[in-house]
């Protein structure tokens, strides 16, 4: 009886098929675009807010003080601006959107500070090497 119990709990692996045929016709390397999987992963990662766009403590404080809300649209505008700045060699940059202006540390994907649009007019932005103006 113990043999029956063992056969139920632990199957006899010698009865498993030795070879299994696998359809390789839809492998990524056989696709028309070999970077398809990598592009898909990058696209998924870019939709994840935890993928690297950070707020400094100072920026969090400024957003709260100035009643600025970081919604999804604003987040992706800034994220895309950082990618453009990175491609052009920007490091400490000013990103101006329809809502606010942000100083960003491109290398660290970090928003350093933020100022609302109403208070931008007479401010001087220092220690920046590039600017992106977005709608």
Buried (B, 14 or more C-beta within 10 A) or exposed (E): EEEEEEEEEEEEEEEEEEEEEEEEEEEEEEEEEEEEEEEEEEEEEBEEEEEEBEBBEEBBEBBEEBEBEBEEEBEBBBBBBBEBBBEEEBBBBBBBBEBBBBBBBBEBBBBBBBBBBEEEEEEEBEEBEBBBEBE
